[in-house]
Amino acid sequence: MTAPEGRGIGAAATGDTFRILHVSTGNVCRSPITERLTRHALADRLGEHLGGGLIVESAGTWGHEGAPMEANAATVLADFGADATGFVGRELLDEHVIRADLVLTATRDHRAQVISMGHSAGLRTFTLKEFTRLVRAIDPATLPDPLGEGVVERARALVRAAAALRGWLLAPSPDADEVNDPYGAPITFFRSIGDEINQALDPVVTALTGVETKH
């Protein structure tokens, strides 16, 4: 299995991959930021091998097919040293959900829309902040060793563990699992959303890779 051109990150030669799909509304603000920050974080943790089978992509429930990301979103990525080049917006399709091993959405509404598409997506679809909250409660020692069994097996186990916890570890408030839409907002709000996304991604990438962030 290979990623669409310009979307993949370190697809393993064996085809043994784990595909992460980030979903927002237009695929020009939140999900592009999340996609590219995830790639950047994986490269930072794992070096030039870029995840050894982890593939990161994004789409929008009302995606602006073929559109570039918003200029403010690109600026936010530059702030983090992440690469915004070559991004092209996509509308969320059945095939994207079918191929995804983990779907991380900006809001609960996006999550509901993905799950309503079918394809047994319920157990592998979370809001980003929901997944972060669940991941924080998982003992890393219970996950496969990324050096021994590989990051793909570790990622699959992480999703299963998070899904098992979901009914037990509830959000402190209805809005706690949401990332607000910065579309049309000034750069200051985009930057606050970028910080929010980056903070939510950090424990997720640590859990996926078994490697702490570099300081």
N, C-alpha and C positions, 0 to 999 in steps of 0.2 A: 504494500500500500504506500503510495507516495502522496505528498501534499500538493495541492494546486500551486502552480508557479508563484514564487514570491511569498508563499505562506508558511512553508515548512521550517522547522528548526531541528536540525540534526536527525533526520529520518535514518534509522538504522539500516544497514545494508541487508540484514536478514528480513526486513519487513516487519519486525516486531516493534510496533509503535504504540504510543499512547497519545491520543489526540485531545487537546484541550480547546474548547470552543467558548469564546467570550461573546455574550449577546447583550446588546442594548437596543435602542429604538432605530436611530438612523444609520448606525455604524459609521459615524463621522466624528464622534466626541468620546464618549465613555469607553466603548468597546475597543476602538483603536488604541486609546491610551493604555487600557488594561492589557491588550495583546502585546504591544511593543514593550511595556514595562516588564511583563512576564518573560519575554524573550531576553531582555537585557539582564534581568535577575538570574535567569538560568545560565546565561553565558558567563556572568560574573562568578557564579558558584562553581560551575563545572568546566570553565575554560573553553578552549577552542572546539572541544567535542560537542558542545552545545546540547547537552541533554541526553545523548545516546538513545534516541528513539522518541523523545518528547516532541510533539508537534503542536504549535500554538497558532490559532487563527481566530477570526471573529466574523460576525454577521449582525444584521439588524432586523428586527421584526417588521419595520417599515424602511428597510435599508435603501439608501440612495445608491443604487447599482452603478458602479463605475466612478463614483464621486471620490475626490480626495478627502482626506480628513480635514476638519476645520483648522484654520491657521493657528488659532489659540491652542488647540490640542497638540499640534506639532511643536509649538513653543514650550509647552509643558514637558513634552518628551525630551526636548533639547536641554531643559533645566536638569533633567536626571541623567543626561548623557546617553539617552536611548535614541535609536534610529527611527526616524519617521518616513524615510524615503521609500518610494515604490508602493505606498499603500493605496489600495483601491477598495472602495466600499462595496459591500455585497448585501443582497436581501437574503434573509434566512430561508433556506430550502430544506425539504425533507432529508435530502442526502447529507446535509451538514449534521443534522441531529443523529441520523443513523450511524454515521462514521465516528461521532464524538464519543470518547470514553468518559469525559467530564465536561459538563456544560455549566459555566459560571455566568450568571446574569446580573445586570445592574440592579434590578428591582424584583419584587415579588410578582408583579404583573408580567414581566418578561418570563419569569420562571413558569408561571401558569400557562403562558402562551406556548412555551417550548413543550411542556408536558402534554398540553392539549393536542399537539401534533401526533402523539402516539409514539410508536417505536420503542416502547418500554423505557421511556426517558426519565421516569419519575425517580428512580433510584440513583441516577447519575447527574441530576440537575439541581443546582442550588443557586441562591444568590451568592455573590462573592463574599459578602460580609457574613452570611450564614455559614458558608463553608469555612471561613476563617475561625469563627466561633467554635465550630465543631472540631476542627483540626487542633485547636489549642487544648482540647480536652483529651486528645489521643496520646497515649504514651508512645514515643518514638521507638522504644525498645520492642514494642509488639509488632513493628513493621519489618518487612524483609530488608536485609542489609543491601544498600544500593551497590556496594562494591562486589558482593557475592552474587546475589540474585538479580541485580540490576535495577535501575530506576523505574523501568516500565512495570515490573512486578510490584515494586514498592508503591508506585502510583495507584495501581489497581487495588491493592490492599487498603490504601488510604481512603479511597472512595467508598469501598465496602464498609470500612469502620465508621466513616462519617455518616453514611446512610443509616447504619444501625443505631447511631446516637441521636438522630434527628428528633425522634418522638420524645426523648428524655431530656434533652437540653434545649429549652425554649428561649426565644429571644426576650430580652428584658422589656422591650416595647415594640409595637407594630412597625415603627420606622427604623428600628435598629439595624435591620438587614438591608437597608436601601442605600443606593448611591444616587444622589439627585442629578438631574440633567442640567449641564451648564450651557446648553445650546443657546446662542445669542447673548450670553452673559459676558461681562468684561473679563480680562485676563486674570484679575485677582481672584475671581470665583473659580475660573478654570484651574488655577494653581492650587486652590484649596481642595478641589475635587481630585486633582492629581496626587496631592499629599495623602488624601483619604484612601485612594486606590492603592498607592504604594505601601501604606501602612498595613492595609488588609492583605496585600500580596506577600509581604515579607514572611510571616509564619507559614503560609501555604507553600512557598518555594522551599523554605527550610525543611518542611515535612516531606515534600516530594523528593528532595535531593539528599537529605541527611547532612547537608552542609549549611552551617550558620552563615549569616551575611558577613561580608568583609567590611571592616571599619578602617 
